[in-house]
């Protein structure tokens, strides 16, 4: 549900993104954390610029994602 939370209407959407990113960072490593970061980044692209997303979501975590790797291959 965290990736979808960033799309909800809010007075301060960046604060929601910051909160979601914080919750993802609290997860101990593993595929779930990697996937959630990637899904949040992908959905966040609908609302936020890439600098904000990169600042709040660690890029190194997303690089481990199968989804991110597949997107890089498509390029």
N, C-alpha and C positions, 0 to 999 in steps of 0.2 A: 504493500500500500504506500510505502514512502515515495517511490518514484511518482506516483499519481498525485500525491499531496502537493507537489510543487506547481501543479496546474490549476489548483483551486483559486477562486477569487479571494484576494486578501488586500488589505490596505498597504501591506509591505511584503510583496512576494519574495523579495530577496531574503527577508528574515526567515521565511518558510524554507527556502532553499538552504540557508545556513543551518537551520535546525535539522533538516533532513540529512545534510552532509555530516553534521555532528553525530547523529544517531548511527549512520553507516560507519563512521570512523570508530565508534565504540565496539563494533563487532570484531571478534577475533578473526584474523585472516580467513582465508578459505574462499571457496567458489561463491558462496552466498554473498559475501561482502563485495567481491569483485563484480558479480552480476548486478547487484543493486546499484553500485556506483555507475556502471555502464548504462543501465536502464534510466537512471536519474539524469545522466549526462545527455542521453539521446532525447528524452522527453523535454529536458530543460532547454534544448536547442529551439523548441517552439516558442519559448518565452524570454530567454536570457541570451546575452551575447557570450561568445566563447571565452572571453577573458574572465568574466564572472564565474562561469562554470569551471574553468581550469583552476581558478584561485580557490574555489571551495571544494572541488572534488579532485582528489589526488589522481593525477594522470597515470602514475606508475601502477596504481591498483587496477585501473581500467585496462591497461595494456595486457594484463593477464587474462582478461575476459575472452572467452570463445567468440562472443558477439563482436567485440572490438577487432579481434584478429580477422574475422570473416569480412568485416567492413573494409579493413585495410587491403585485403586480398582483392576486393572488388575494384578498388581504385586502380 
